[in-house]
Amino acid sequence: QRMEFCEVIQARGNGFVNNTVFTDEAAFELYGNVNHQNLRYWSSENPYWMRDNKSQYRKKVNVWAGIIGD
């Protein structure tokens, strides 16, 4: 699907890409901690084991950025 998308975008010419906004967002914790939402834990002894994570109380900043044109 990615290759097909790239071919369609290239076929539309430079004007299409120059008028498209590419965006993304990320959350950064202020104390240098790793975003545990991106980590997965597994235990062979207990497959239902989960790490208690109180991330709702940690201070973090959400960043949203966009790129358009050249």
MODELLER restraints for C-alpha pairs under 7 A, 6 or more apart:
rsr = mdl.restraints
at = mdl.atoms
rsr.add(forms.Gaussian(group=physical.xy_distance, feature=features.Distance(at['CA:17:A'], at['CA:69:A']), mean=6.83, stdev=0.5))
rsr.add(forms.Gaussian(group=physical.xy_distance, feature=features.Distance(at['CA:18:A'], at['CA:68:A']), mean=6.36, stdev=0.5))
rsr.add(forms.Gaussian(group=physical.xy_distance, feature=features.Distance(at['CA:18:A'], at['CA:69:A']), mean=3.92, stdev=0.5))
rsr.add(forms.Gaussian(group=physical.xy_distance, feature=features.Distance(at['CA:18:A'], at['CA:70:A']), mean=6.47, stdev=0.5))
rsr.add(forms.Gaussian(group=physical.xy_distance, feature=features.Distance(at['CA:19:A'], at['CA:68:A']), mean=6.67, stdev=0.5))
rsr.add(forms.Gaussian(group=physical.xy_distance, feature=features.Distance(at['CA:19:A'], at['CA:69:A']), mean=6.06, stdev=0.5))
rsr.add(forms.Gaussian(group=physical.xy_distance, feature=features.Distance(at['CA:20:A'], at['CA:68:A']), mean=5.94, stdev=0.5))
rsr.add(forms.Gaussian(group=physical.xy_distance, feature=features.Distance(at['CA:21:A'], at['CA:66:A']), mean=6.33, stdev=0.5))
rsr.add(forms.Gaussian(group=physical.xy_distance, feature=features.Distance(at['CA:21:A'], at['CA:67:A']), mean=5.66, stdev=0.5))
rsr.add(forms.Gaussian(group=physical.xy_distance, feature=features.Distance(at['CA:21:A'], at['CA:68:A']), mean=4.74, stdev=0.5))
rsr.add(forms.Gaussian(group=physical.xy_distance, feature=features.Distance(at['CA:22:A'], at['CA:66:A']), mean=5.46, stdev=0.5))
rsr.add(forms.Gaussian(group=physical.xy_distance, feature=features.Distance(at['CA:22:A'], at['CA:67:A']), mean=5.26, stdev=0.5))
rsr.add(forms.Gaussian(group=physical.xy_distance, feature=features.Distance(at['CA:22:A'], at['CA:68:A']), mean=6.54, stdev=0.5))
rsr.add(forms.Gaussian(group=physical.xy_distance, feature=features.Distance(at['CA:23:A'], at['CA:65:A']), mean=5.65, stdev=0.5))
rsr.add(forms.Gaussian(group=physical.xy_distance, feature=features.Distance(at['CA:23:A'], at['CA:66:A']), mean=4.24, stdev=0.5))
rsr.add(forms.Gaussian(group=physical.xy_distance, feature=features.Distance(at['CA:23:A'], at['CA:67:A']), mean=6.51, stdev=0.5))
rsr.add(forms.Gaussian(group=physical.xy_distance, feature=features.Distance(at['CA:24:A'], at['CA:64:A']), mean=5.95, stdev=0.5))
rsr.add(forms.Gaussian(group=physical.xy_distance, feature=features.Distance(at['CA:24:A'], at['CA:65:A']), mean=5.82, stdev=0.5))
rsr.add(forms.Gaussian(group=physical.xy_distance, feature=features.Distance(at['CA:24:A'], at['CA:66:A']), mean=6.72, stdev=0.5))
rsr.add(forms.Gaussian(group=physical.xy_distance, feature=features.Distance(at['CA:25:A'], at['CA:63:A']), mean=5.50, stdev=0.5))
rsr.add(forms.Gaussian(group=physical.xy_distance, feature=features.Distance(at['CA:25:A'], at['CA:64:A']), mean=4.35, stdev=0.5))
rsr.add(forms.Gaussian(group=physical.xy_distance, feature=features.Distance(at['CA:25:A'], at['CA:65:A']), mean=6.42, stdev=0.5))
rsr.add(forms.Gaussian(group=physical.xy_distance, feature=features.Distance(at['CA:26:A'], at['CA:62:A']), mean=5.79, stdev=0.5))
rsr.add(forms.Gaussian(group=physical.xy_distance, feature=features.Distance(at['CA:26:A'], at['CA:63:A']), mean=5.41, stdev=0.5))
rsr.add(forms.Gaussian(group=physical.xy_distance, feature=features.Distance(at['CA:26:A'], at['CA:64:A']), mean=6.73, stdev=0.5))
rsr.add(forms.Gaussian(group=physical.xy_distance, feature=features.Distance(at['CA:27:A'], at['CA:60:A']), mean=6.54, stdev=0.5))
rsr.add(forms.Gaussian(group=physical.xy_distance, feature=features.Distance(at['CA:27:A'], at['CA:61:A']), mean=5.65, stdev=0.5))
rsr.add(forms.Gaussian(group=physical.xy_distance, feature=features.Distance(at['CA:27:A'], at['CA:62:A']), mean=4.38, stdev=0.5))
rsr.add(forms.Gaussian(group=physical.xy_distance, feature=features.Distance(at['CA:27:A'], at['CA:63:A']), mean=6.23, stdev=0.5))
rsr.add(forms.Gaussian(group=physical.xy_distance, feature=features.Distance(at['CA:28:A'], at['CA:60:A']), mean=5.40, stdev=0.5))
rsr.add(forms.Gaussian(group=physical.xy_distance, feature=features.Distance(at['CA:28:A'], at['CA:61:A']), mean=5.30, stdev=0.5))
rsr.add(forms.Gaussian(group=physical.xy_distance, feature=features.Distance(at['CA:28:A'], at['CA:62:A']), mean=6.38, stdev=0.5))
rsr.add(forms.Gaussian(group=physical.xy_distance, feature=features.Distance(at['CA:29:A'], at['CA:59:A']), mean=6.04, stdev=0.5))
rsr.add(forms.Gaussian(group=physical.xy_distance, feature=features.Distance(at['CA:29:A'], at['CA:60:A']), mean=4.10, stdev=0.5))
rsr.add(forms.Gaussian(group=physical.xy_distance, feature=features.Distance(at['CA:29:A'], at['CA:61:A']), mean=6.40, stdev=0.5))
rsr.add(forms.Gaussian(group=physical.xy_distance, feature=features.Distance(at['CA:30:A'], at['CA:59:A']), mean=5.87, stdev=0.5))
rsr.add(forms.Gaussian(group=physical.xy_distance, feature=features.Distance(at['CA:30:A'], at['CA:60:A']), mean=5.23, stdev=0.5))
rsr.add(forms.Gaussian(group=physical.xy_distance, feature=features.Distance(at['CA:43:A'], at['CA:49:A']), mean=6.51, stdev=0.5))
